[in-house]
Amino acid sequence: MDFGEVYHFLFETFAGIGCLVGIGLVISIIACIIMERRTRKRFANREAGEDDWSFFDDDDESEEK
């Protein structure tokens, strides 16, 4: 298989385009996981301030009780 066949498969067939999209999604998810873990590690011992907010209000209520 030469480069021309690989190029044709990846960019000119539905299966190849699907592979490229799938690979892009997997790489994006891996990057997001790595960034999330680094952020959680960096702010693990940080106390919440008055200006901090959360998408989930239930989390704040369970910590106060």
PDBQT receptor file of N, H, CA, C and O in Angstrom, charges set to zero:
ATOM      1  N   MET A   1       0.849  -1.176   0.000  1.00  0.00    +0.000 N 
ATOM      2  CA  MET A   1       0.000   0.000   0.000  1.00  0.00    +0.000 C 
ATOM      3  C   MET A   1       0.894   1.238   0.000  1.00  0.00    +0.000 C 
ATOM      4  O   MET A   1       1.750   1.382   0.873  1.00  0.00    +0.000 OA
ATOM      5  N   ASP A   2       0.710   2.102  -0.938  1.00  0.00    +0.000 N 
ATOM      6  H   ASP A   2       0.014   1.985  -1.648  1.00  0.00    +0.000 HD
ATOM      7  CA  ASP A   2       1.521   3.316  -0.994  1.00  0.00    +0.000 C 
ATOM      8  C   ASP A   2       0.754   4.503  -0.415  1.00  0.00    +0.000 C 
ATOM      9  O   ASP A   2      -0.398   4.384   0.002  1.00  0.00    +0.000 OA
ATOM     10  N   PHE A   3       1.420   5.629  -0.405  1.00  0.00    +0.000 N 
ATOM     11  H   PHE A   3       2.356   5.726  -0.744  1.00  0.00    +0.000 HD
ATOM     12  CA  PHE A   3       0.847   6.830   0.198  1.00  0.00    +0.000 C 
ATOM     13  C   PHE A   3      -0.427   7.268  -0.513  1.00  0.00    +0.000 C 
ATOM     14  O   PHE A   3      -1.358   7.743   0.138  1.00  0.00    +0.000 OA
ATOM     15  N   GLY A   4      -0.488   7.120  -1.811  1.00  0.00    +0.000 N 
ATOM     16  H   GLY A   4       0.268   6.734  -2.340  1.00  0.00    +0.000 HD
ATOM     17  CA  GLY A   4      -1.671   7.520  -2.572  1.00  0.00    +0.000 C 
ATOM     18  C   GLY A   4      -2.906   6.742  -2.166  1.00  0.00    +0.000 C 
ATOM     19  O   GLY A   4      -3.993   7.314  -2.082  1.00  0.00    +0.000 OA
ATOM     20  N   GLU A   5      -2.764   5.458  -1.913  1.00  0.00    +0.000 N 
ATOM     21  H   GLU A   5      -1.881   4.993  -1.982  1.00  0.00    +0.000 HD
ATOM     22  CA  GLU A   5      -3.902   4.647  -1.480  1.00  0.00    +0.000 C 
ATOM     23  C   GLU A   5      -4.368   5.027  -0.084  1.00  0.00    +0.000 C 
ATOM     24  O   GLU A   5      -5.567   5.082   0.190  1.00  0.00    +0.000 OA
ATOM     25  N   VAL A   6      -3.412   5.288   0.792  1.00  0.00    +0.000 N 
ATOM     26  H   VAL A   6      -2.438   5.243   0.570  1.00  0.00    +0.000 HD
ATOM     27  CA  VAL A   6      -3.766   5.709   2.157  1.00  0.00    +0.000 C 
ATOM     28  C   VAL A   6      -4.476   7.063   2.111  1.00  0.00    +0.000 C 
ATOM     29  O   VAL A   6      -5.480   7.262   2.794  1.00  0.00    +0.000 OA
ATOM     30  N   TYR A   7      -3.961   7.982   1.317  1.00  0.00    +0.000 N 
ATOM     31  H   TYR A   7      -3.145   7.820   0.762  1.00  0.00    +0.000 HD
ATOM     32  CA  TYR A   7      -4.582   9.299   1.178  1.00  0.00    +0.000 C 
ATOM     33  C   TYR A   7      -6.006   9.166   0.640  1.00  0.00    +0.000 C 
ATOM     34  O   TYR A   7      -6.934   9.793   1.151  1.00  0.00    +0.000 OA
ATOM     35  N   HIS A   8      -6.165   8.346  -0.390  1.00  0.00    +0.000 N 
ATOM     36  H   HIS A   8      -5.412   7.836  -0.805  1.00  0.00    +0.000 HD
ATOM     37  CA  HIS A   8      -7.484   8.131  -0.973  1.00  0.00    +0.000 C 
ATOM     38  C   HIS A   8      -8.449   7.555   0.063  1.00  0.00    +0.000 C 
ATOM     39  O   HIS A   8      -9.595   7.996   0.151  1.00  0.00    +0.000 OA
ATOM     40  N   PHE A   9      -8.002   6.588   0.837  1.00  0.00    +0.000 N 
ATOM     41  H   PHE A   9      -7.071   6.230   0.765  1.00  0.00    +0.000 HD
ATOM     42  CA  PHE A   9      -8.868   5.992   1.853  1.00  0.00    +0.000 C 
ATOM     43  C   PHE A   9      -9.273   7.016   2.907  1.00  0.00    +0.000 C 
ATOM     44  O   PHE A   9     -10.451   7.125   3.248  1.00  0.00    +0.000 OA
ATOM     45  N   LEU A  10      -8.298   7.767   3.426  1.00  0.00    +0.000 N 
ATOM     46  H   LEU A  10      -7.341   7.678   3.149  1.00  0.00    +0.000 HD
ATOM     47  CA  LEU A  10      -8.581   8.684   4.539  1.00  0.00    +0.000 C 
ATOM     48  C   LEU A  10      -9.426   9.888   4.141  1.00  0.00    +0.000 C 
ATOM     49  O   LEU A  10     -10.264  10.339   4.922  1.00  0.00    +0.000 OA
ATOM     50  N   PHE A  11      -9.217  10.411   2.943  1.00  0.00    +0.000 N 
ATOM     51  H   PHE A  11      -8.536  10.045   2.309  1.00  0.00    +0.000 HD
ATOM     52  CA  PHE A  11      -9.855  11.675   2.594  1.00  0.00    +0.000 C 
ATOM     53  C   PHE A  11     -10.932  11.575   1.516  1.00  0.00    +0.000 C 
ATOM     54  O   PHE A  11     -11.620  12.560   1.249  1.00  0.00    +0.000 OA
ATOM     55  N   GLU A  12     -11.091  10.416   0.896  1.00  0.00    +0.000 N 
ATOM     56  H   GLU A  12     -10.532   9.616   1.113  1.00  0.00    +0.000 HD
ATOM     57  CA  GLU A  12     -12.055  10.317  -0.192  1.00  0.00    +0.000 C 
ATOM     58  C   GLU A  12     -13.081   9.207  -0.006  1.00  0.00    +0.000 C 
ATOM     59  O   GLU A  12     -13.893   8.977  -0.903  1.00  0.00    +0.000 OA
ATOM     60  N   THR A  13     -13.070   8.515   1.124  1.00  0.00    +0.000 N 
ATOM     61  H   THR A  13     -12.411   8.702   1.852  1.00  0.00    +0.000 HD
ATOM     62  CA  THR A  13     -14.083   7.491   1.394  1.00  0.00    +0.000 C 
ATOM     63  C   THR A  13     -14.761   7.810   2.725  1.00  0.00    +0.000 C 
ATOM     64  O   THR A  13     -14.166   8.430   3.606  1.00  0.00    +0.000 OA
ATOM     65  N   PHE A  14     -16.002   7.382   2.854  1.00  0.00    +0.000 N 
ATOM     66  H   PHE A  14     -16.485   6.879   2.138  1.00  0.00    +0.000 HD
ATOM     67  CA  PHE A  14     -16.738   7.623   4.094  1.00  0.00    +0.000 C 
ATOM     68  C   PHE A  14     -16.096   6.907   5.281  1.00  0.00    +0.000 C 
ATOM     69  O   PHE A  14     -16.060   7.450   6.385  1.00  0.00    +0.000 OA
ATOM     70  N   ALA A  15     -15.592   5.700   5.063  1.00  0.00    +0.000 N 
ATOM     71  H   ALA A  15     -15.621   5.259   4.166  1.00  0.00    +0.000 HD
ATOM     72  CA  ALA A  15     -14.944   4.962   6.146  1.00  0.00    +0.000 C 
ATOM     73  C   ALA A  15     -13.680   5.679   6.611  1.00  0.00    +0.000 C 
ATOM     74  O   ALA A  15     -13.415   5.745   7.812  1.00  0.00    +0.000 OA
ATOM     75  N   GLY A  16     -12.908   6.209   5.689  1.00  0.00    +0.000 N 
ATOM     76  H   GLY A  16     -13.124   6.156   4.714  1.00  0.00    +0.000 HD
ATOM     77  CA  GLY A  16     -11.692   6.935   6.053  1.00  0.00    +0.000 C 
ATOM     78  C   GLY A  16     -11.984   8.210   6.798  1.00  0.00    +0.000 C 
ATOM     79  O   GLY A  16     -11.314   8.528   7.781  1.00  0.00    +0.000 OA
ATOM     80  N   ILE A  17     -12.989   8.954   6.338  1.00  0.00    +0.000 N 
ATOM     81  H   ILE A  17     -13.534   8.696   5.540  1.00  0.00    +0.000 HD
ATOM     82  CA  ILE A  17     -13.379  10.183   7.029  1.00  0.00    +0.000 C 
ATOM     83  C   ILE A  17     -13.906   9.852   8.422  1.00  0.00    +0.000 C 
ATOM     84  O   ILE A  17     -13.641  10.583   9.376  1.00  0.00    +0.000 OA
ATOM     85  N   GLY A  18     -14.641   8.769   8.540  1.00  0.00    +0.000 N 
ATOM     86  H   GLY A  18     -14.856   8.175   7.764  1.00  0.00    +0.000 HD
ATOM     87  CA  GLY A  18     -15.107   8.327   9.851  1.00  0.00    +0.000 C 
ATOM     88  C   GLY A  18     -13.944   7.996  10.776  1.00  0.00    +0.000 C 
ATOM     89  O   GLY A  18     -13.985   8.308  11.966  1.00  0.00    +0.000 OA
ATOM     90  N   CYS A  19     -12.913   7.367  10.233  1.00  0.00    +0.000 N 
ATOM     91  H   CYS A  19     -12.880   7.113   9.266  1.00  0.00    +0.000 HD
ATOM     92  CA  CYS A  19     -11.713   7.076  11.031  1.00  0.00    +0.000 C 
ATOM     93  C   CYS A  19     -11.056   8.361  11.509  1.00  0.00    +0.000 C 
ATOM     94  O   CYS A  19     -10.663   8.462  12.671  1.00  0.00    +0.000 OA
ATOM     95  N   LEU A  20     -10.933   9.342  10.625  1.00  0.00    +0.000 N 
ATOM     96  H   LEU A  20     -11.252   9.260   9.681  1.00  0.00    +0.000 HD
ATOM     97  CA  LEU A  20     -10.325  10.614  11.009  1.00  0.00    +0.000 C 
ATOM     98  C   LEU A  20     -11.134  11.317  12.091  1.00  0.00    +0.000 C 
ATOM     99  O   LEU A  20     -10.565  11.850  13.045  1.00  0.00    +0.000 OA
ATOM    100  N   VAL A  21     -12.444  11.322  11.950  1.00  0.00    +0.000 N 
ATOM    101  H   VAL A  21     -12.906  10.890  11.176  1.00  0.00    +0.000 HD
ATOM    102  CA  VAL A  21     -13.302  11.946  12.964  1.00  0.00    +0.000 C 
ATOM    103  C   VAL A  21     -13.177  11.205  14.294  1.00  0.00    +0.000 C 
ATOM    104  O   VAL A  21     -13.072  11.831  15.348  1.00  0.00    +0.000 OA
ATOM    105  N   GLY A  22     -13.187   9.877  14.244  1.00  0.00    +0.000 N 
ATOM    106  H   GLY A  22     -13.273   9.368  13.388  1.00  0.00    +0.000 HD
ATOM    107  CA  GLY A  22     -13.040   9.084  15.465  1.00  0.00    +0.000 C 
ATOM    108  C   GLY A  22     -11.710   9.323  16.149  1.00  0.00    +0.000 C 
ATOM    109  O   GLY A  22     -11.657   9.458  17.371  1.00  0.00    +0.000 OA
ATOM    110  N   ILE A  23     -10.640   9.376  15.381  1.00  0.00    +0.000 N 
ATOM    111  H   ILE A  23     -10.683   9.266  14.388  1.00  0.00    +0.000 HD
ATOM    112  CA  ILE A  23      -9.318   9.636  15.949  1.00  0.00    +0.000 C 
ATOM    113  C   ILE A  23      -9.280  11.030  16.570  1.00  0.00    +0.000 C 
ATOM    114  O   ILE A  23      -8.700  11.216  17.640  1.00  0.00    +0.000 OA
ATOM    115  N   GLY A  24      -9.889  12.003  15.911  1.00  0.00    +0.000 N 
ATOM    116  H   GLY A  24     -10.360  11.852  15.041  1.00  0.00    +0.000 HD
ATOM    117  CA  GLY A  24      -9.950  13.357  16.459  1.00  0.00    +0.000 C 
ATOM    118  C   GLY A  24     -10.702  13.415  17.781  1.00  0.00    +0.000 C 
ATOM    119  O   GLY A  24     -10.282  14.102  18.712  1.00  0.00    +0.000 OA
ATOM    120  N   LEU A  25     -11.817  12.691  17.861  1.00  0.00    +0.000 N 
ATOM    121  H   LEU A  25     -12.158  12.133  17.105  1.00  0.00    +0.000 HD
ATOM    122  CA  LEU A  25     -12.585  12.647  19.108  1.00  0.00    +0.000 C 
ATOM    123  C   LEU A  25     -11.797  11.998  20.232  1.00  0.00    +0.000 C 
ATOM    124  O   LEU A  25     -11.793  12.496  21.357  1.00  0.00    +0.000 OA
ATOM    125  N   VAL A  26     -11.136  10.902  19.941  1.00  0.00    +0.000 N 
ATOM    126  H   VAL A  26     -11.138  10.497  19.027  1.00  0.00    +0.000 HD
ATOM    127  CA  VAL A  26     -10.347  10.204  20.962  1.00  0.00    +0.000 C 
ATOM    128  C   VAL A  26      -9.217  11.096  21.466  1.00  0.00    +0.000 C 
ATOM    129  O   VAL A  26      -8.986  11.174  22.673  1.00  0.00    +0.000 OA
ATOM    130  N   ILE A  27      -8.514  11.766  20.562  1.00  0.00    +0.000 N 
ATOM    131  H   ILE A  27      -8.701  11.703  19.582  1.00  0.00    +0.000 HD
ATOM    132  CA  ILE A  27      -7.429  12.660  20.971  1.00  0.00    +0.000 C 
ATOM    133  C   ILE A  27      -7.964  13.817  21.812  1.00  0.00    +0.000 C 
ATOM    134  O   ILE A  27      -7.330  14.214  22.790  1.00  0.00    +0.000 OA
ATOM    135  N   SER A  28      -9.119  14.358  21.442  1.00  0.00    +0.000 N 
ATOM    136  H   SER A  28      -9.633  14.035  20.647  1.00  0.00    +0.000 HD
ATOM    137  CA  SER A  28      -9.726  15.452  22.209  1.00  0.00    +0.000 C 
ATOM    138  C   SER A  28     -10.113  15.009  23.610  1.00  0.00    +0.000 C 
ATOM    139  O   SER A  28      -9.884  15.735  24.577  1.00  0.00    +0.000 OA
ATOM    140  N   ILE A  29     -10.694  13.831  23.726  1.00  0.00    +0.000 N 
ATOM    141  H   ILE A  29     -10.880  13.241  22.941  1.00  0.00    +0.000 HD
ATOM    142  CA  ILE A  29     -11.091  13.308  25.034  1.00  0.00    +0.000 C 
ATOM    143  C   ILE A  29      -9.872  13.061  25.908  1.00  0.00    +0.000 C 
ATOM    144  O   ILE A  29      -9.892  13.378  27.097  1.00  0.00    +0.000 OA
ATOM    145  N   ILE A  30      -8.814  12.502  25.338  1.00  0.00    +0.000 N 
ATOM    146  H   ILE A  30      -8.798  12.245  24.371  1.00  0.00    +0.000 HD
ATOM    147  CA  ILE A  30      -7.590  12.264  26.107  1.00  0.00    +0.000 C 
ATOM    148  C   ILE A  30      -7.000  13.585  26.585  1.00  0.00    +0.000 C 
ATOM    149  O   ILE A  30      -6.569  13.684  27.734  1.00  0.00    +0.000 OA
ATOM    150  N   ALA A  31      -6.974  14.605  25.722  1.00  0.00    +0.000 N 
ATOM    151  H   ALA A  31      -7.325  14.525  24.789  1.00  0.00    +0.000 HD
ATOM    152  CA  ALA A  31      -6.453  15.914  26.119  1.00  0.00    +0.000 C 
ATOM    153  C   ALA A  31      -7.291  16.524  27.238  1.00  0.00    +0.000 C 
ATOM    154  O   ALA A  31      -6.742  17.112  28.170  1.00  0.00    +0.000 OA
ATOM    155  N   CYS A  32      -8.607  16.393  27.156  1.00  0.00    +0.000 N 
ATOM    156  H   CYS A  32      -9.054  15.916  26.399  1.00  0.00    +0.000 HD
ATOM    157  CA  CYS A  32      -9.496  16.926  28.201  1.00  0.00    +0.000 C 
ATOM    158  C   CYS A  32      -9.267  16.229  29.535  1.00  0.00    +0.000 C 
ATOM    159  O   CYS A  32      -9.253  16.881  30.579  1.00  0.00    +0.000 OA
ATOM    160  N   ILE A  33      -9.090  14.928  29.513  1.00  0.00    +0.000 N 
ATOM    161  H   ILE A  33      -9.101  14.398  28.664  1.00  0.00    +0.000 HD
ATOM    162  CA  ILE A  33      -8.850  14.169  30.741  1.00  0.00    +0.000 C 
ATOM    163  C   ILE A  33      -7.534  14.597  31.379  1.00  0.00    +0.000 C 
ATOM    164  O   ILE A  33      -7.463  14.789  32.593  1.00  0.00    +0.000 OA
ATOM    165  N   ILE A  34      -6.496  14.747  30.564  1.00  0.00    +0.000 N 
ATOM    166  H   ILE A  34      -6.554  14.591  29.578  1.00  0.00    +0.000 HD
ATOM    167  CA  ILE A  34      -5.198  15.161  31.094  1.00  0.00    +0.000 C 
ATOM    168  C   ILE A  34      -5.282  16.552  31.708  1.00  0.00    +0.000 C 
ATOM    169  O   ILE A  34      -4.759  16.773  32.800  1.00  0.00    +0.000 OA
ATOM    170  N   MET A  35      -5.934  17.495  31.025  1.00  0.00    +0.000 N 
ATOM    171  H   MET A  35      -6.359  17.315  30.138  1.00  0.00    +0.000 HD
ATOM    172  CA  MET A  35      -6.059  18.846  31.561  1.00  0.00    +0.000 C 
ATOM    173  C   MET A  35      -6.893  18.873  32.835  1.00  0.00    +0.000 C 
ATOM    174  O   MET A  35      -6.565  19.603  33.770  1.00  0.00    +0.000 OA
ATOM    175  N   GLU A  36      -7.964  18.090  32.887  1.00  0.00    +0.000 N 
ATOM    176  H   GLU A  36      -8.230  17.496  32.128  1.00  0.00    +0.000 HD
ATOM    177  CA  GLU A  36      -8.804  18.030  34.087  1.00  0.00    +0.000 C 
ATOM    178  C   GLU A  36      -8.025  17.479  35.276  1.00  0.00    +0.000 C 
ATOM    179  O   GLU A  36      -8.131  18.009  36.383  1.00  0.00    +0.000 OA
ATOM    180  N   ARG A  37      -7.247  16.427  35.060  1.00  0.00    +0.000 N 
ATOM    181  H   ARG A  37      -7.161  15.997  34.162  1.00  0.00    +0.000 HD
ATOM    182  CA  ARG A  37      -6.461  15.845  36.161  1.00  0.00    +0.000 C 
ATOM    183  C   ARG A  37      -5.420  16.830  36.664  1.00  0.00    +0.000 C 
ATOM    184  O   ARG A  37      -5.208  16.940  37.872  1.00  0.00    +0.000 OA
ATOM    185  N   ARG A  38      -4.760  17.553  35.751  1.00  0.00    +0.000 N 
ATOM    186  H   ARG A  38      -4.932  17.464  34.770  1.00  0.00    +0.000 HD
ATOM    187  CA  ARG A  38      -3.761  18.544  36.171  1.00  0.00    +0.000 C 
ATOM    188  C   ARG A  38      -4.415  19.666  36.963  1.00  0.00    +0.000 C 
ATOM    189  O   ARG A  38      -3.858  20.122  37.962  1.00  0.00    +0.000 OA
ATOM    190  N   THR A  39      -5.586  20.118  36.535  1.00  0.00    +0.000 N 
ATOM    191  H   THR A  39      -6.040  19.748  35.724  1.00  0.00    +0.000 HD
ATOM    192  CA  THR A  39      -6.284  21.190  37.239  1.00  0.00    +0.000 C 
ATOM    193  C   THR A  39      -6.718  20.735  38.623  1.00  0.00    +0.000 C 
ATOM    194  O   THR A  39      -6.563  21.473  39.596  1.00  0.00    +0.000 OA
ATOM    195  N   ARG A  40      -7.262  19.525  38.720  1.00  0.00    +0.000 N 
ATOM    196  H   ARG A  40      -7.388  18.925  37.929  1.00  0.00    +0.000 HD
ATOM    197  CA  ARG A  40      -7.680  19.021  40.037  1.00  0.00    +0.000 C 
ATOM    198  C   ARG A  40      -6.488  18.864  40.970  1.00  0.00    +0.000 C 
ATOM    199  O   ARG A  40      -6.601  19.131  42.166  1.00  0.00    +0.000 OA
ATOM    200  N   LYS A  41      -5.358  18.437  40.443  1.00  0.00    +0.000 N 
ATOM    201  H   LYS A  41      -5.267  18.219  39.471  1.00  0.00    +0.000 HD
ATOM    202  CA  LYS A  41      -4.161  18.277  41.271  1.00  0.00    +0.000 C 
ATOM    203  C   LYS A  41      -3.661  19.639  41.747  1.00  0.00    +0.000 C 
ATOM    204  O   LYS A  41      -3.247  19.784  42.898  1.00  0.00    +0.000 OA
ATOM    205  N   ARG A  42      -3.700  20.629  40.869  1.00  0.00    +0.000 N 
ATOM    206  H   ARG A  42      -4.036  20.511  39.935  1.00  0.00    +0.000 HD
ATOM    207  CA  ARG A  42      -3.203  21.960  41.206  1.00  0.00    +0.000 C 
ATOM    208  C   ARG A  42      -4.067  22.620  42.279  1.00  0.00    +0.000 C 
ATOM    209  O   ARG A  42      -3.536  23.295  43.161  1.00  0.00    +0.000 OA
ATOM    210  N   PHE A  43      -5.381  22.440  42.222  1.00  0.00    +0.000 N 
ATOM    211  H   PHE A  43      -5.812  21.891  41.505  1.00  0.00    +0.000 HD
ATOM    212  CA  PHE A  43      -6.292  23.108  43.151  1.00  0.00    +0.000 C 
ATOM    213  C   PHE A  43      -6.879  22.163  44.192  1.00  0.00    +0.000 C 
ATOM    214  O   PHE A  43      -7.963  22.428  44.711  1.00  0.00    +0.000 OA
ATOM    215  N   ALA A  44      -6.203  21.083  44.505  1.00  0.00    +0.000 N 
ATOM    216  H   ALA A  44      -5.323  20.867  44.083  1.00  0.00    +0.000 HD
ATOM    217  CA  ALA A  44      -6.735  20.084  45.438  1.00  0.00    +0.000 C 
ATOM    218  C   ALA A  44      -6.888  20.640  46.850  1.00  0.00    +0.000 C 
ATOM    219  O   ALA A  44      -7.880  20.342  47.516  1.00  0.00    +0.000 OA
ATOM    220  N   ASN A  45      -5.953  21.423  47.313  1.00  0.00    +0.000 N 
ATOM    221  H   ASN A  45      -5.148  21.665  46.771  1.00  0.00    +0.000 HD
ATOM    222  CA  ASN A  45      -5.978  21.909  48.698  1.00  0.00    +0.000 C 
ATOM    223  C   ASN A  45      -6.475  23.340  48.817  1.00  0.00    +0.000 C 
ATOM    224  O   ASN A  45      -6.306  23.971  49.860  1.00  0.00    +0.000 OA
ATOM    225  N   ARG A  46      -7.077  23.850  47.773  1.00  0.00    +0.000 N 
ATOM    226  H   ARG A  46      -7.215  23.337  46.925  1.00  0.00    +0.000 HD
ATOM    227  CA  ARG A  46      -7.559  25.227  47.774  1.00  0.00    +0.000 C 
ATOM    228  C   ARG A  46      -8.921  25.298  48.447  1.00  0.00    +0.000 C 
ATOM    229  O   ARG A  46      -9.819  24.510  48.152  1.00  0.00    +0.000 OA
ATOM    230  N   GLU A  47      -9.059  26.264  49.362  1.00  0.00    +0.000 N 
ATOM    231  H   GLU A  47      -8.329  26.905  49.601  1.00  0.00    +0.000 HD
ATOM    232  CA  GLU A  47     -10.346  26.454  50.030  1.00  0.00    +0.000 C 
ATOM    233  C   GLU A  47     -11.257  27.310  49.153  1.00  0.00    +0.000 C 
ATOM    234  O   GLU A  47     -10.796  28.213  48.455  1.00  0.00    +0.000 OA
ATOM    235  N   ALA A  48     -12.538  27.016  49.199  1.00  0.00    +0.000 N 
ATOM    236  H   ALA A  48     -12.913  26.283  49.766  1.00  0.00    +0.000 HD
ATOM    237  CA  ALA A  48     -13.518  27.759  48.398  1.00  0.00    +0.000 C 
ATOM    238  C   ALA A  48     -13.720  29.159  48.980  1.00  0.00    +0.000 C 
ATOM    239  O   ALA A  48     -13.797  29.333  50.196  1.00  0.00    +0.000 OA
ATOM    240  N   GLY A  49     -13.804  30.141  48.103  1.00  0.00    +0.000 N 
ATOM    241  H   GLY A  49     -13.741  30.000  47.115  1.00  0.00    +0.000 HD
ATOM    242  CA  GLY A  49     -14.034  31.520  48.524  1.00  0.00    +0.000 C 
ATOM    243  C   GLY A  49     -15.466  31.940  48.243  1.00  0.00    +0.000 C 
ATOM    244  O   GLY A  49     -16.279  31.151  47.762  1.00  0.00    +0.000 OA
ATOM    245  N   GLU A  50     -15.757  33.191  48.550  1.00  0.00    +0.000 N 
ATOM    246  H   GLU A  50     -15.096  33.832  48.941  1.00  0.00    +0.000 HD
ATOM    247  CA  GLU A  50     -17.112  33.702  48.338  1.00  0.00    +0.000 C 
ATOM    248  C   GLU A  50     -17.459  33.806  46.856  1.00  0.00    +0.000 C 
ATOM    249  O   GLU A  50     -18.618  33.633  46.478  1.00  0.00    +0.000 OA
ATOM    250  N   ASP A  51     -16.471  34.084  46.019  1.00  0.00    +0.000 N 
ATOM    251  H   ASP A  51     -15.530  34.225  46.325  1.00  0.00    +0.000 HD
ATOM    252  CA  ASP A  51     -16.713  34.270  44.591  1.00  0.00    +0.000 C 
ATOM    253  C   ASP A  51     -16.765  32.961  43.823  1.00  0.00    +0.000 C 
ATOM    254  O   ASP A  51     -17.084  32.966  42.634  1.00  0.00    +0.000 OA
ATOM    255  N   ASP A  52     -16.461  31.843  44.461  1.00  0.00    +0.000 N 
ATOM    256  H   ASP A  52     -16.202  31.839  45.426  1.00  0.00    +0.000 HD
ATOM    257  CA  ASP A  52     -16.500  30.548  43.781  1.00  0.00    +0.000 C 
ATOM    258  C   ASP A  52     -17.944  30.116  43.577  1.00  0.00    +0.000 C 
ATOM    259  O   ASP A  52     -18.811  30.378  44.410  1.00  0.00    +0.000 OA
ATOM    260  N   TRP A  53     -18.184  29.452  42.457  1.00  0.00    +0.000 N 
ATOM    261  H   TRP A  53     -17.480  29.239  41.780  1.00  0.00    +0.000 HD
ATOM    262  CA  TRP A  53     -19.525  28.974  42.146  1.00  0.00    +0.000 C 
ATOM    263  C   TRP A  53     -19.418  27.593  41.538  1.00  0.00    +0.000 C 
ATOM    264  O   TRP A  53     -18.342  27.158  41.128  1.00  0.00    +0.000 OA
ATOM    265  N   SER A  54     -20.554  26.906  41.483  1.00  0.00    +0.000 N 
ATOM    266  H   SER A  54     -21.429  27.259  41.815  1.00  0.00    +0.000 HD
ATOM    267  CA  SER A  54     -20.588  25.552  40.962  1.00  0.00    +0.000 C 
ATOM    268  C   SER A  54     -21.818  25.401  40.076  1.00  0.00    +0.000 C 
ATOM    269  O   SER A  54     -22.842  26.045  40.304  1.00  0.00    +0.000 OA
ATOM    270  N   PHE A  55     -21.710  24.560  39.083  1.00  0.00    +0.000 N 
ATOM    271  H   PHE A  55     -20.878  24.037  38.897  1.00  0.00    +0.000 HD
ATOM    272  CA  PHE A  55     -22.869  24.241  38.257  1.00  0.00    +0.000 C 
ATOM    273  C   PHE A  55     -23.915  23.464  39.050  1.00  0.00    +0.000 C 
ATOM    274  O   PHE A  55     -25.111  23.537  38.768  1.00  0.00    +0.000 OA
ATOM    275  N   PHE A  56     -23.447  22.729  40.035  1.00  0.00    +0.000 N 
ATOM    276  H   PHE A  56     -22.476  22.670  40.265  1.00  0.00    +0.000 HD
ATOM    277  CA  PHE A  56     -24.324  21.851  40.799  1.00  0.00    +0.000 C 
ATOM    278  C   PHE A  56     -24.465  22.406  42.202  1.00  0.00    +0.000 C 
ATOM    279  O   PHE A  56     -23.531  22.330  43.001  1.00  0.00    +0.000 OA
ATOM    280  N   ASP A  57     -25.628  22.963  42.504  1.00  0.00    +0.000 N 
ATOM    281  H   ASP A  57     -26.386  23.025  41.855  1.00  0.00    +0.000 HD
ATOM    282  CA  ASP A  57     -25.858  23.539  43.814  1.00  0.00    +0.000 C 
ATOM    283  C   ASP A  57     -25.952  22.481  44.907  1.00  0.00    +0.000 C 
ATOM    284  O   ASP A  57     -25.742  22.789  46.081  1.00  0.00    +0.000 OA
ATOM    285  N   ASP A  58     -26.262  21.252  44.544  1.00  0.00    +0.000 N 
ATOM    286  H   ASP A  58     -26.432  21.002  43.591  1.00  0.00    +0.000 HD
ATOM    287  CA  ASP A  58     -26.389  20.185  45.532  1.00  0.00    +0.000 C 
ATOM    288  C   ASP A  58     -25.055  19.908  46.218  1.00  0.00    +0.000 C 
ATOM    289  O   ASP A  58     -25.043  19.490  47.376  1.00  0.00    +0.000 OA
ATOM    290  N   ASP A  59     -23.947  20.125  45.546  1.00  0.00    +0.000 N 
ATOM    291  H   ASP A  59     -23.957  20.465  44.605  1.00  0.00    +0.000 HD
ATOM    292  CA  ASP A  59     -22.639  19.881  46.132  1.00  0.00    +0.000 C 
ATOM    293  C   ASP A  59     -22.404  20.774  47.346  1.00  0.00    +0.000 C 
ATOM    294  O   ASP A  59     -21.873  20.315  48.357  1.00  0.00    +0.000 OA
ATOM    295  N   ASP A  60     -22.794  22.042  47.256  1.00  0.00    +0.000 N 
ATOM    296  H   ASP A  60     -23.225  22.415  46.434  1.00  0.00    +0.000 HD
ATOM    297  CA  ASP A  60     -22.594  22.970  48.360  1.00  0.00    +0.000 C 
ATOM    298  C   ASP A  60     -23.435  22.596  49.574  1.00  0.00    +0.000 C 
ATOM    299  O   ASP A  60     -22.977  22.717  50.711  1.00  0.00    +0.000 OA
ATOM    300  N   GLU A  61     -24.641  22.148  49.341  1.00  0.00    +0.000 N 
ATOM    301  H   GLU A  61     -25.013  22.050  48.417  1.00  0.00    +0.000 HD
ATOM    302  CA  GLU A  61     -25.520  21.788  50.445  1.00  0.00    +0.000 C 
ATOM    303  C   GLU A  61     -25.018  20.561  51.183  1.00  0.00    +0.000 C 
ATOM    304  O   GLU A  61     -25.124  20.490  52.408  1.00  0.00    +0.000 OA
ATOM    305  N   SER A  62     -24.469  19.587  50.453  1.00  0.00    +0.000 N 
ATOM    306  H   SER A  62     -24.383  19.644  49.458  1.00  0.00    +0.000 HD
ATOM    307  CA  SER A  62     -24.011  18.366  51.106  1.00  0.00    +0.000 C 
ATOM    308  C   SER A  62     -22.742  18.606  51.919  1.00  0.00    +0.000 C 
ATOM    309  O   SER A  62     -22.503  17.894  52.894  1.00  0.00    +0.000 OA
ATOM    310  N   GLU A  63     -21.924  19.588  51.544  1.00  0.00    +0.000 N 
ATOM    311  H   GLU A  63     -22.119  20.166  50.752  1.00  0.00    +0.000 HD
ATOM    312  CA  GLU A  63     -20.704  19.885  52.292  1.00  0.00    +0.000 C 
ATOM    313  C   GLU A  63     -21.008  20.629  53.595  1.00  0.00    +0.000 C 
ATOM    314  O   GLU A  63     -20.265  20.495  54.566  1.00  0.00    +0.000 OA
ATOM    315  N   GLU A  64     -22.088  21.409  53.626  1.00  0.00    +0.000 N 
ATOM    316  H   GLU A  64     -22.692  21.518  52.837  1.00  0.00    +0.000 HD
ATOM    317  CA  GLU A  64     -22.418  22.177  54.813  1.00  0.00    +0.000 C 
ATOM    318  C   GLU A  64     -23.013  21.311  55.897  1.00  0.00    +0.000 C 
ATOM    319  O   GLU A  64     -22.886  21.646  57.074  1.00  0.00    +0.000 OA
ATOM    320  N   LYS A  65     -23.652  20.219  55.555  1.00  0.00    +0.000 N 
ATOM    321  H   LYS A  65     -23.756  19.946  54.599  1.00  0.00    +0.000 HD
ATOM    322  CA  LYS A  65     -24.340  19.397  56.554  1.00  0.00    +0.000 C 
ATOM    323  C   LYS A  65     -23.408  18.469  57.266  1.00  0.00    +0.000 C 
ATOM    324  O   LYS A  65     -23.837  17.711  58.136  1.00  0.00    +0.000 OA
TER     325      LYS A  65
